[in-house]
Amino acid sequence: MTKISERWKHNGITKGYCNICGKYDLLTKDHVPPKCAITLGPVLQKTVSEFFNTQEPVKPLNAKNGSYFRTICSHCNNKVLGGLDVAIENVANSFKEQLSQYMNGMNVYPFIRIPFDSISFTKAMIGHVLSATSVEDCKKEPVDSPFYTPLKDYVLGKNPSFEETHDIYYWFYPHRMHISAQSVAFMNEGHVAFICALHFFPIGFIITMKNEGTYPAHSTKLDLEDKFLTFNMTSINYEYTTFPFVNLKGNQMYAISNGHTCVSYPIIK
């Protein structure tokens, strides 16, 4: 009998603690990635371990209207994140336009630069990272966390910056599947980095603790003073574009909580 994806365990509640502001309220659907930045349509869903590692067949969930998480309240969804998503939309659209020119040989320079609003873009991306979680997190009152609390405070406007506690890295992500993940522990050469990720075409995006991160060599660190996002378009590190979910070498390993990961991919007809 074919096993059904564990993703079904992490849906299905309507009230709980908002995973951004912490208020107990009705929970609303947040599309991750935001629907303004992708072509919305039916997708199949598995956890990261089911998609990348499981040897036995796993039946995916069928999400008829794209990938979403019912983990944040209406205020955070519509008032906090809703007005910020245009920053992601602008970056994604501009990147796709320049990428088309690059692939057609109109630009031979191996970098693409995208103008962006650093505050709105990072708040929106971090907000969607926070919402892409298990409903189990919404069943209990949130507690302070050195990783997540500063990110929530930044999104809510309580802190003017994330840069005192966290680093953000980004790169060109050339895949159709969407990946979201919280609380990934990645070990490389004895160093353990705590990572959250949100990847969707054409953007790969991770958050780490400040000065403690592990990240792909071709990625770019995001600073709030930046006026442009700069994407390295060389293919030399293609195998690391799904980082941290990559082929492990040497003593590398990663640990995940399945319920805090999701891979969504289009239905091939």
Phi and psi in degrees as GROMACS dihedral restraints (atoms count N, CA, C in turn):
[ dihedral_restraints ]
;  ai    aj    ak    al  type     phi  dphi    fc
    3     4     5     6     1   -72.4    20    10
    4     5     6     7     1   131.7    20    10
    6     7     8     9     1   -72.1    20    10
    7     8     9    10     1   142.6    20    10
    9    10    11    12     1   -93.6    20    10
   10    11    12    13     1   142.4    20    10
   12    13    14    15     1   -53.6    20    10
   13    14    15    16     1   140.0    20    10
   15    16    17    18     1   -63.7    20    10
   16    17    18    19     1   -13.0    20    10
   18    19    20    21     1   -55.9    20    10
   19    20    21    22     1   -28.6    20    10
   21    22    23    24     1   -62.9    20    10
   22    23    24    25     1   -25.5    20    10
   24    25    26    27     1   -72.0    20    10
   25    26    27    28     1   -16.1    20    10
   27    28    29    30     1  -112.5    20    10
   28    29    30    31     1    27.3    20    10
   30    31    32    33     1  -129.4    20    10
   31    32    33    34     1   179.1    20    10
   33    34    35    36     1   101.4    20    10
   34    35    36    37     1     7.4    20    10
   36    37    38    39     1  -110.9    20    10
   37    38    39    40     1   157.9    20    10
   39    40    41    42     1  -115.2    20    10
   40    41    42    43     1   -24.1    20    10
   42    43    44    45     1  -126.1    20    10
   43    44    45    46     1   145.9    20    10
   45    46    47    48     1   173.7    20    10
   46    47    48    49     1  -170.7    20    10
   48    49    50    51     1   -84.8    20    10
   49    50    51    52     1   124.3    20    10
   51    52    53    54     1   -60.4    20    10
   52    53    54    55     1   133.5    20    10
   54    55    56    57     1   -81.9    20    10
   55    56    57    58     1     6.6    20    10
   57    58    59    60     1  -112.2    20    10
   58    59    60    61     1   -60.8    20    10
   60    61    62    63     1   -89.2    20    10
   61    62    63    64     1   -18.7    20    10
   63    64    65    66     1    86.5    20    10
   64    65    66    67     1    -1.8    20    10
   66    67    68    69     1   -73.5    20    10
   67    68    69    70     1   141.2    20    10
   69    70    71    72     1   -82.4    20    10
   70    71    72    73     1   120.9    20    10
   72    73    74    75     1  -164.2    20    10
   73    74    75    76     1   177.9    20    10
   75    76    77    78     1   -62.6    20    10
   76    77    78    79     1   137.8    20    10
   78    79    80    81     1  -100.0    20    10
   79    80    81    82     1   143.9    20    10
   81    82    83    84     1  -118.0    20    10
   82    83    84    85     1   162.7    20    10
   84    85    86    87     1   -80.9    20    10
   85    86    87    88     1   126.0    20    10
   87    88    89    90     1  -114.2    20    10
   88    89    90    91     1   117.7    20    10
   90    91    92    93     1   -72.0    20    10
   91    92    93    94     1   127.7    20    10
   93    94    95    96     1  -131.9    20    10
   94    95    96    97     1   115.7    20    10
   96    97    98    99     1   -62.7    20    10
   97    98    99   100     1   161.1    20    10
   99   100   101   102     1   -59.9    20    10
  100   101   102   103     1   139.9    20    10
  102   103   104   105     1   -65.6    20    10
  103   104   105   106     1   -19.3    20    10
  105   106   107   108     1   -71.9    20    10
  106   107   108   109     1   -17.3    20    10
  108   109   110   111     1  -104.8    20    10
  109   110   111   112     1    -3.2    20    10
  111   112   113   114     1  -135.2    20    10
  112   113   114   115     1   171.4    20    10
  114   115   116   117     1   -88.9    20    10
  115   116   117   118     1   111.1    20    10
  117   118   119   120     1   -74.8    20    10
  118   119   120   121     1   133.4    20    10
  120   121   122   123     1  -173.3    20    10
  121   122   123   124     1   177.9    20    10
  123   124   125   126     1   -65.3    20    10
  124   125   126   127     1   139.2    20    10
  126   127   128   129     1  -135.9    20    10
  127   128   129   130     1   160.8    20    10
  129   130   131   132     1  -103.2    20    10
  130   131   132   133     1   147.0    20    10
  132   133   134   135     1  -128.9    20    10
  133   134   135   136     1   138.5    20    10
  135   136   137   138     1  -139.2    20    10
  136   137   138   139     1   167.5    20    10
  138   139   140   141     1   -77.4    20    10
  139   140   141   142     1   166.6    20    10
  141   142   143   144     1   -59.8    20    10
  142   143   144   145     1   -46.1    20    10
  144   145   146   147     1   -66.2    20    10
  145   146   147   148     1   -35.0    20    10
  147   148   149   150     1   -67.5    20    10
  148   149   150   151     1   -37.0    20    10
  150   151   152   153     1   -77.1    20    10
  151   152   153   154     1   -44.4    20    10
  153   154   155   156     1   -94.5    20    10
  154   155   156   157     1   -29.0    20    10
  156   157   158   159     1  -122.3    20    10
  157   158   159   160     1   -30.3    20    10
  159   160   161   162     1   -65.5    20    10
  160   161   162   163     1   131.9    20    10
  162   163   164   165     1   -83.0    20    10
  163   164   165   166     1   -35.5    20    10
  165   166   167   168     1   -77.8    20    10
  166   167   168   169     1   150.2    20    10
  168   169   170   171     1   -66.7    20    10
  169   170   171   172     1   138.5    20    10
  171   172   173   174     1  -127.4    20    10
  172   173   174   175     1   126.8    20    10
  174   175   176   177     1   -79.0    20    10
  175   176   177   178     1   122.3    20    10
  177   178   179   180     1   -75.5    20    10
  178   179   180   181     1   161.5    20    10
  180   181   182   183     1   -78.5    20    10
  181   182   183   184     1   147.0    20    10
  183   184   185   186     1  -103.5    20    10
  184   185   186   187     1   108.9    20    10
  186   187   188   189     1   -99.2    20    10
  187   188   189   190     1   105.2    20    10
  189   190   191   192     1   -72.2    20    10
  190   191   192   193     1   -21.5    20    10
  192   193   194   195     1  -124.8    20    10
  193   194   195   196     1    39.5    20    10
  195   196   197   198     1    86.3    20    10
  196   197   198   199     1   177.6    20    10
  198   199   200   201     1   -90.3    20    10
  199   200   201   202     1   124.4    20    10
  201   202   203   204     1  -142.1    20    10
  202   203   204   205     1   162.1    20    10
  204   205   206   207     1  -131.1    20    10
  205   206   207   208     1   127.4    20    10
  207   208   209   210     1   -94.1    20    10
  208   209   210   211     1    79.1    20    10
  210   211   212   213     1  -135.2    20    10
  211   212   213   214     1    -1.2    20    10
  213   214   215   216     1  -131.6    20    10
  214   215   216   217     1   154.8    20    10
  216   217   218   219     1   -76.6    20    10
  217   218   219   220     1   168.7    20    10
  219   220   221   222     1   -61.6    20    10
  220   221   222   223     1   -39.2    20    10
  222   223   224   225     1   -62.8    20    10
  223   224   225   226     1   -48.3    20    10
  225   226   227   228     1   -67.0    20    10
  226   227   228   229     1   -36.1    20    10
  228   229   230   231     1   -69.0    20    10
  229   230   231   232     1   -49.3    20    10
  231   232   233   234     1   -92.7    20    10
  232   233   234   235     1   -39.6    20    10
  234   235   236   237     1   -89.8    20    10
  235   236   237   238     1   -41.0    20    10
  237   238   239   240     1   -83.1    20    10
  238   239   240   241     1   -56.1    20    10
  240   241   242   243     1   -86.3    20    10
  241   242   243   244     1   -34.9    20    10
  243   244   245   246     1   -55.4    20    10
  244   245   246   247     1   -40.6    20    10
  246   247   248   249     1   -79.9    20    10
  247   248   249   250     1    -9.0    20    10
  249   250   251   252     1   -97.8    20    10
  250   251   252   253     1   -20.4    20    10
  252   253   254   255     1   -61.5    20    10
  253   254   255   256     1   -23.3    20    10
  255   256   257   258     1   -61.0    20    10
  256   257   258   259     1   -28.2    20    10
  258   259   260   261     1   -65.9    20    10
  259   260   261   262     1   -38.7    20    10
  261   262   263   264     1   -69.5    20    10
  262   263   264   265     1   -42.7    20    10
  264   265   266   267     1   -58.7    20    10
  265   266   267   268     1   -44.7    20    10
  267   268   269   270     1   -63.1    20    10
  268   269   270   271     1   -42.5    20    10
  270   271   272   273     1   -64.9    20    10
  271   272   273   274     1   -47.7    20    10
  273   274   275   276     1   -61.6    20    10
  274   275   276   277     1   -44.1    20    10
  276   277   278   279     1   -67.4    20    10
  277   278   279   280     1   -43.3    20    10
  279   280   281   282     1   -64.8    20    10
  280   281   282   283     1   -40.3    20    10
  282   283   284   285     1   -63.4    20    10
  283   284   285   286     1   -45.9    20    10
  285   286   287   288     1   -62.2    20    10
  286   287   288   289     1   -38.1    20    10
  288   289   290   291     1   -65.4    20    10
  289   290   291   292     1   -46.8    20    10
  291   292   293   294     1   -69.0    20    10
  292   293   294   295     1   -32.9    20    10
  294   295   296   297     1   -64.0    20    10
  295   296   297   298     1   -39.6    20    10
  297   298   299   300     1   -61.0    20    10
  298   299   300   301     1   -41.9    20    10
  300   301   302   303     1   -65.7    20    10
  301   302   303   304     1   -40.1    20    10
  303   304   305   306     1   -64.1    20    10
  304   305   306   307     1   -44.6    20    10
  306   307   308   309     1   -68.8    20    10
  307   308   309   310     1   -25.1    20    10
  309   310   311   312     1   -89.2    20    10
  310   311   312   313     1     6.7    20    10
  312   313   314   315     1    79.0    20    10
  313   314   315   316     1    12.1    20    10
  315   316   317   318     1   -79.7    20    10
  316   317   318   319     1   -15.3    20    10
  318   319   320   321     1  -137.0    20    10
  319   320   321   322     1   112.7    20    10
  321   322   323   324     1   -93.4    20    10
  322   323   324   325     1    -9.5    20    10
  324   325   326   327     1   -71.2    20    10
  325   326   327   328     1   126.1    20    10
  327   328   329   330     1   -80.0    20    10
  328   329   330   331     1    32.0    20    10
  330   331   332   333     1  -137.2    20    10
  331   332   333   334     1   144.3    20    10
  333   334   335   336     1  -119.2    20    10
  334   335   336   337     1   128.6    20    10
  336   337   338   339     1  -113.2    20    10
  337   338   339   340     1   129.8    20    10
  339   340   341   342     1  -121.5    20    10
  340   341   342   343     1   121.6    20    10
  342   343   344   345     1   -66.3    20    10
  343   344   345   346     1   143.7    20    10
  345   346   347   348     1  -157.1    20    10
  346   347   348   349     1   161.8    20    10
  348   349   350   351     1   -93.9    20    10
  349   350   351   352     1   103.5    20    10
  351   352   353   354     1   -62.5    20    10
  352   353   354   355     1   -38.9    20    10
  354   355   356   357     1   -67.4    20    10
  355   356   357   358     1   -52.7    20    10
  357   358   359   360     1   -63.2    20    10
  358   359   360   361     1   -41.6    20    10
  360   361   362   363     1   -63.3    20    10
  361   362   363   364     1   -48.9    20    10
  363   364   365   366     1   -69.4    20    10
  364   365   366   367     1   -38.6    20    10
  366   367   368   369     1   -62.0    20    10
  367   368   369   370     1   -43.3    20    10
  369   370   371   372     1   -65.4    20    10
  370   371   372   373     1   -46.9    20    10
  372   373   374   375     1   -63.9    20    10
  373   374   375   376     1   -44.9    20    10
  375   376   377   378     1   -63.5    20    10
  376   377   378   379     1   -40.8    20    10
  378   379   380   381     1   -59.0    20    10
  379   380   381   382     1   -41.9    20    10
  381   382   383   384     1   -71.7    20    10
  382   383   384   385     1   -32.5    20    10
  384   385   386   387     1   -61.3    20    10
  385   386   387   388     1   -43.2    20    10
  387   388   389   390     1   -65.6    20    10
  388   389   390   391     1   -36.4    20    10
  390   391   392   393     1   -76.8    20    10
  391   392   393   394     1   -22.9    20    10
  393   394   395   396     1   -81.6    20    10
  394   395   396   397     1    74.1    20    10
  396   397   398   399     1  -140.1    20    10
  397   398   399   400     1  -176.0    20    10
  399   400   401   402     1   -85.0    20    10
  400   401   402   403     1   145.7    20    10
  402   403   404   405     1   -64.9    20    10
  403   404   405   406     1   -15.7    20    10
  405   406   407   408     1   -58.9    20    10
  406   407   408   409     1   -31.5    20    10
  408   409   410   411     1   -69.2    20    10
  409   410   411   412     1   -20.7    20    10
  411   412   413   414     1   -90.9    20    10
  412   413   414   415     1    -4.7    20    10
  414   415   416   417     1   -88.7    20    10
  415   416   417   418     1   -12.1    20    10
  417   418   419   420     1  -130.0    20    10
  418   419   420   421     1   149.9    20    10
  420   421   422   423     1   -61.3    20    10
  421   422   423   424     1   132.2    20    10
  423   424   425   426     1   -66.9    20    10
  424   425   426   427     1   148.9    20    10
  426   427   428   429     1  -117.9    20    10
  427   428   429   430     1   157.9    20    10
  429   430   431   432     1   -63.7    20    10
  430   431   432   433     1   140.9    20    10
  432   433   434   435     1  -137.6    20    10
  433   434   435   436     1   132.6    20    10
  435   436   437   438     1   -63.0    20    10
  436   437   438   439     1   -21.7    20    10
  438   439   440   441     1   -89.2    20    10
  439   440   441   442     1   -52.1    20    10
  441   442   443   444     1   -87.3    20    10
  442   443   444   445     1   -34.1    20    10
  444   445   446   447     1   -60.0    20    10
  445   446   447   448     1   -46.8    20    10
  447   448   449   450     1   -61.4    20    10
  448   449   450   451     1   -33.1    20    10
  450   451   452   453     1   -68.7    20    10
  451   452   453   454     1   -43.0    20    10
  453   454   455   456     1   -62.1    20    10
  454   455   456   457     1   -43.8    20    10
  456   457   458   459     1   -63.8    20    10
  457   458   459   460     1   -35.2    20    10
  459   460   461   462     1   -66.9    20    10
  460   461   462   463     1   -46.0    20    10
  462   463   464   465     1   -62.2    20    10
  463   464   465   466     1   -38.1    20    10
  465   466   467   468     1   -80.3    20    10
  466   467   468   469     1    -5.9    20    10
  468   469   470   471     1    86.0    20    10
  469   470   471   472     1     9.3    20    10
  471   472   473   474     1   -78.0    20    10
  472   473   474   475     1   -28.4    20    10
  474   475   476   477     1  -118.0    20    10
  475   476   477   478     1   138.1    20    10
  477   478   479   480     1   -76.6    20    10
  478   479   480   481     1   -12.8    20    10
  480   481   482   483     1  -153.6    20    10
  481   482   483   484     1   155.8    20    10
  483   484   485   486     1   -99.2    20    10
  484   485   486   487     1    -6.9    20    10
  486   487   488   489     1   -73.8    20    10
  487   488   489   490     1   -14.7    20    10
  489   490   491   492     1   -76.2    20    10
  490   491   492   493     1   -20.9    20    10
  492   493   494   495     1  -121.9    20    10
  493   494   495   496     1   -21.3    20    10
  495   496   497   498     1  -137.4    20    10
  496   497   498   499     1   158.3    20    10
  498   499   500   501     1  -119.8    20    10
  499   500   501   502     1   148.2    20    10
  501   502   503   504     1  -123.2    20    10
  502   503   504   505     1   136.5    20    10
  504   505   506   507     1  -127.7    20    10
  505   506   507   508     1   149.3    20    10
  507   508   509   510     1  -144.9    20    10
  508   509   510   511     1   161.9    20    10
  510   511   512   513     1  -163.3    20    10
  511   512   513   514     1   172.9    20    10
  513   514   515   516     1   -73.5    20    10
  514   515   516   517     1   125.0    20    10
  516   517   518   519     1  -113.7    20    10
  517   518   519   520     1   107.3    20    10
  519   520   521   522     1   -96.7    20    10
  520   521   522   523     1    29.1    20    10
  522   523   524   525     1  -116.5    20    10
  523   524   525   526     1   155.5    20    10
  525   526   527   528     1   -81.9    20    10
  526   527   528   529     1   -26.3    20    10
  528   529   530   531     1   -74.9    20    10
  529   530   531   532     1   147.3    20    10
  531   532   533   534     1  -103.2    20    10
  532   533   534   535     1   138.9    20    10
  534   535   536   537     1  -126.3    20    10
  535   536   537   538     1   130.0    20    10
  537   538   539   540     1  -129.4    20    10
  538   539   540   541     1   142.0    20    10
  540   541   542   543     1  -157.6    20    10
  541   542   543   544     1   137.2    20    10
  543   544   545   546     1  -115.4    20    10
  544   545   546   547     1   153.8    20    10
  546   547   548   549     1    57.3    20    10
  547   548   549   550     1    47.0    20    10
  549   550   551   552     1   -90.8    20    10
  550   551   552   553     1   126.3    20    10
  552   553   554   555     1  -100.5    20    10
  553   554   555   556     1   115.3    20    10
  555   556   557   558     1  -114.7    20    10
  556   557   558   559     1   122.3    20    10
  558   559   560   561     1  -104.7    20    10
  559   560   561   562     1   129.5    20    10
  561   562   563   564     1  -140.1    20    10
  562   563   564   565     1   118.7    20    10
  564   565   566   567     1    53.0    20    10
  565   566   567   568     1    41.6    20    10
  567   568   569   570     1    86.3    20    10
  568   569   570   571     1   -12.2    20    10
  570   571   572   573     1   -95.5    20    10
  571   572   573   574     1   131.7    20    10
  573   574   575   576     1  -106.4    20    10
  574   575   576   577     1   122.5    20    10
  576   577   578   579     1  -110.1    20    10
  577   578   579   580     1   140.3    20    10
  579   580   581   582     1   -97.7    20    10
  580   581   582   583     1   124.2    20    10
  582   583   584   585     1  -133.7    20    10
  583   584   585   586     1   141.4    20    10
  585   586   587   588     1  -118.2    20    10
  586   587   588   589     1   146.9    20    10
  588   589   590   591     1  -138.2    20    10
  589   590   591   592     1   147.2    20    10
  591   592   593   594     1  -143.6    20    10
  592   593   594   595     1   111.1    20    10
  594   595   596   597     1  -121.2    20    10
  595   596   597   598     1   128.8    20    10
  597   598   599   600     1  -154.8    20    10
  598   599   600   601     1   146.8    20    10
  600   601   602   603     1   -58.0    20    10
  601   602   603   604     1   126.6    20    10
  603   604   605   606     1  -109.2    20    10
  604   605   606   607     1    28.3    20    10
  606   607   608   609     1  -119.5    20    10
  607   608   609   610     1   126.2    20    10
  609   610   611   612     1  -101.8    20    10
  610   611   612   613     1   137.3    20    10
  612   613   614   615     1  -147.9    20    10
  613   614   615   616     1   124.1    20    10
  615   616   617   618     1  -131.4    20    10
  616   617   618   619     1   153.9    20    10
  618   619   620   621     1  -121.0    20    10
  619   620   621   622     1   133.7    20    10
  621   622   623   624     1  -133.8    20    10
  622   623   624   625     1   167.6    20    10
  624   625   626   627     1   -67.7    20    10
  625   626   627   628     1   149.7    20    10
  627   628   629   630     1   -59.6    20    10
  628   629   630   631     1   128.5    20    10
  630   631   632   633     1    61.6    20    10
  631   632   633   634     1    15.7    20    10
  633   634   635   636     1  -123.7    20    10
  634   635   636   637     1     6.1    20    10
  636   637   638   639     1   -81.6    20    10
  637   638   639   640     1   156.2    20    10
  639   640   641   642     1  -115.7    20    10
  640   641   642   643     1   135.1    20    10
  642   643   644   645     1  -153.6    20    10
  643   644   645   646     1   159.2    20    10
  645   646   647   648     1   -64.6    20    10
  646   647   648   649     1   147.0    20    10
  648   649   650   651     1   -63.9    20    10
  649   650   651   652     1   -26.9    20    10
  651   652   653   654     1   -91.4    20    10
  652   653   654   655     1     2.4    20    10
  654   655   656   657     1   -77.9    20    10
  655   656   657   658     1   166.0    20    10
  657   658   659   660     1  -121.2    20    10
  658   659   660   661     1   136.0    20    10
  660   661   662   663     1   -78.6    20    10
  661   662   663   664     1   136.0    20    10
  663   664   665   666     1   -94.3    20    10
  664   665   666   667     1   125.5    20    10
  666   667   668   669     1  -113.0    20    10
  667   668   669   670     1   142.8    20    10
  669   670   671   672     1   -65.6    20    10
  670   671   672   673     1   -19.5    20    10
  672   673   674   675     1   -79.0    20    10
  673   674   675   676     1   -11.0    20    10
  675   676   677   678     1   -63.9    20    10
  676   677   678   679     1   141.2    20    10
  678   679   680   681     1  -101.4    20    10
  679   680   681   682     1   -16.7    20    10
  681   682   683   684     1  -133.3    20    10
  682   683   684   685     1   146.7    20    10
  684   685   686   687     1   -91.1    20    10
  685   686   687   688     1   131.7    20    10
  687   688   689   690     1  -116.7    20    10
  688   689   690   691     1   115.2    20    10
  690   691   692   693     1  -105.1    20    10
  691   692   693   694     1   125.1    20    10
  693   694   695   696     1   -79.2    20    10
  694   695   696   697     1   119.0    20    10
  696   697   698   699     1   -98.0    20    10
  697   698   699   700     1     2.8    20    10
  699   700   701   702     1   -66.8    20    10
  700   701   702   703     1   149.6    20    10
  702   703   704   705     1   -96.0    20    10
  703   704   705   706     1     8.2    20    10
  705   706   707   708     1   -62.1    20    10
  706   707   708   709     1   -30.5    20    10
  708   709   710   711     1  -110.7    20    10
  709   710   711   712     1    31.9    20    10
  711   712   713   714     1   -53.9    20    10
  712   713   714   715     1   -37.5    20    10
  714   715   716   717     1   -65.7    20    10
  715   716   717   718     1   -13.4    20    10
  717   718   719   720     1  -104.0    20    10
  718   719   720   721     1    11.3    20    10
  720   721   722   723     1   -70.6    20    10
  721   722   723   724     1   -19.2    20    10
  723   724   725   726     1   -97.9    20    10
  724   725   726   727     1    15.7    20    10
  726   727   728   729     1   -51.0    20    10
  727   728   729   730     1   139.1    20    10
  729   730   731   732     1   -88.4    20    10
  730   731   732   733     1     9.0    20    10
  732   733   734   735     1   -95.8    20    10
  733   734   735   736     1    80.4    20    10
  735   736   737   738     1  -130.5    20    10
  736   737   738   739     1   170.0    20    10
  738   739   740   741     1   -65.5    20    10
  739   740   741   742     1   125.6    20    10
  741   742   743   744     1   -85.3    20    10
  742   743   744   745     1   144.3    20    10
  744   745   746   747     1  -129.5    20    10
  745   746   747   748     1   150.5    20    10
  747   748   749   750     1    58.6    20    10
  748   749   750   751     1  -128.4    20    10
  750   751   752   753     1   -96.3    20    10
  751   752   753   754     1    16.7    20    10
  753   754   755   756     1   -66.7    20    10
  754   755   756   757     1   145.1    20    10
  756   757   758   759     1  -160.0    20    10
  757   758   759   760     1   160.9    20    10
  759   760   761   762     1  -138.1    20    10
  760   761   762   763     1   151.1    20    10
  762   763   764   765     1  -121.2    20    10
  763   764   765   766     1   135.9    20    10
  765   766   767   768     1  -137.3    20    10
  766   767   768   769     1   159.4    20    10
  768   769   770   771     1  -101.9    20    10
  769   770   771   772     1   114.7    20    10
  771   772   773   774     1   -52.3    20    10
  772   773   774   775     1   -39.6    20    10
  774   775   776   777     1   -66.8    20    10
  775   776   777   778     1   -14.4    20    10
  777   778   779   780     1  -101.8    20    10
  778   779   780   781     1    17.0    20    10
  780   781   782   783     1  -131.5    20    10
  781   782   783   784     1   151.7    20    10
  783   784   785   786     1  -154.3    20    10
  784   785   786   787     1   133.8    20    10
  786   787   788   789     1  -117.2    20    10
  787   788   789   790     1   122.1    20    10
  789   790   791   792     1  -113.8    20    10
  790   791   792   793     1   134.9    20    10
  792   793   794   795     1  -143.2    20    10
  793   794   795   796     1   147.9    20    10
  795   796   797   798     1   -67.5    20    10
  796   797   798   799     1   150.8    20    10
  798   799   800   801     1   -77.5    20    10
  799   800   801   802     1   124.1    20    10
  801   802   803   804     1   -89.0    20    10
  802   803   804   805     1   116.4    20    10
